[in-house]
Amino acid sequence: MPLPRNLRLNNDVRSRLGGQLLRLAHRYDRALSERLARWHLAPTHYELLKLLYAAPDYSLTHSQVAQAMGITLPSVTLAARKLGALRLVGAQRGSDRRCRVLTLTVKGAEMLGQLYDAHEYFSEALFSSIPDPGTAQLDRAIQRLLARLTELEELKVSAAA
């Protein structure tokens, strides 16, 4: 089907920015995946291990993990199964039977120590190209973009209802 003749392509900076951010995210994710592949882990698994390590008692509920990482509960469940099979996290039911709690194991903490050096060195080397005053500004811009994306998604859901 040919393109309509009245289609106007917008070449301004803001419309190209989305494509550039997407390419950056894909390349960064691919680079992280390659670095974590020898441990049979994905970037999500690494982030989950870091979250559990930072938790006061090395434990978080599935809901807390989902909220902190900005992912869905089924994604947390899949990641927890993978990490559980590798004996990096333990899972148990909370006091409320519907609540599931993930706990970092000793093996998980040891693995995180190995991963942390390699992963954080890579991230530091990449993001060191952003000057210190620019990091706060970039962080605020990313937070605004995420909030706006949430608004647009909620508008779509409410329009469909």
N, C-alpha and C positions, 0 to 999 in steps of 0.2 A: 504494500500500500504506500503510495507516495505521500510525502509530507505536505500538509496544507500550505498553500502559498502565503497565507497571512501570518504564519508563525514567525515571531520575532525572538531571536536569541539575545539574551542579556549578557553582555561581556564585562559587567562591572566587577570590581574587586570582591564585593561581598558574595556574589553568586559563585565565583571561583573558589572562595575560601572553603566552602563546604566540601568540595572535591579534594582540595589540598589536605584538609583535616582528615578526611576519610583515608586518603592514600597514606598519610603519616601514621594513622592508627593501625592500618593493615600492615605496613612495613614494620612498625614497632612490635606488634603482636607476633608477626612471623619471626622476627629476630629473637624475641623472648622464647617463643616455642622451640626454636632451634637450640637455644642454650639450655633449655630444660628437658629436652628430648632424651638425653642420656639417662635421666632419672625417671623417665616415663611419666612426666608431669606436664601440665599445661599452665599458662600464666594464672588462670583462675585458682588452680590448686596452690600455687605459691602464695597468692594473695590471701587465701583462706588460712594457710599455715601462719602467715604473719599476723593476721587478725587474732587467731587463737593465742599466739605467743604474747600479744599485747594485752590480752584480756587479764583482769586481776587474778583469776584462779585458773587461767588457761582453758576456760570453758565459755561457750556461747550457745544460745539456742539457734536453731535453723533460721528463725525469724530475724534475730539480731544480725546474723551473718548476711542474710539476704538484704536487709536494710543498709547495712554498712557498705556492702559491695555494690549495691544497686542492681542486683540480679533477682531472678524469680526463685521461689521456694523449690520448684522442681530442679532448677540448676544447682541449688545448694545440695539437694538430695543426691544428685548424680556425682557431684564433686566429693561429697562425704563418702559415698560408696566406694569410689576409686581410692581415696585416701585411707579408708578403713581396710580395704583389701590389701593395701601396702603396709598396714599396721602403723600409719602415721597419725591417725586420729582414732579415738574411741567414740562410740555413740551409745547413748542411753536415753531412756524416757525420763522426763522431768516429773515433778510432783503432780502436775496435771498430765494425764496420760496422753493428751494430744500434743504435748510439748516434747520436742526432741532436742537433746543437748549434745554438742560436739565437744570433745576434750582432746587437747594436744597430748600425744604420748611422748615418752622419753625418746623413742626412735624418731618421732616427728620433729622434736626439738633439735636433735642431733642433725637430722637431714636439713632442717632450716638453717642451721649454722653453716653447712657446706654451701647451700644454695645462696644464702644471703651475700656472701663475699662476691661470688661471681655475678649475681644478678644486680646487686647495688652498684658494683663497679661499672657495669655496662650502662646502667641508667645514669649514673653520675657523669660518665664520659659523654653520653649523648646530650644530656640537659645542661651540662656546664657551658654550652654555647649561648645560653640565655643569661644575660647579666642579672645580678642579684636584684636590682630594683625592678626589673622586668618580670621576675617570677611572681611577685604578689599581684601585679597587674594581669598577668596571664591567668593566674589562678582565679581571680575575680571574673575574668571574661569567660572562662570555662564554666564556672558555677552559674553565670547568667545564661549561658547557652543550654546547660542541662536543665535549668529551671524553665526556660522557654520551651524546650522540647517536651517537658512534662506537661506544660500548659497546652501545647498543641495536641498532644496525645489525648489529654482529658477532653478537649473540645471535640475531637473526632469521636470519642466514645459517647459523649453526651449527645452529639448530633445523630449517632446511629440509634440511640435509645428512643 
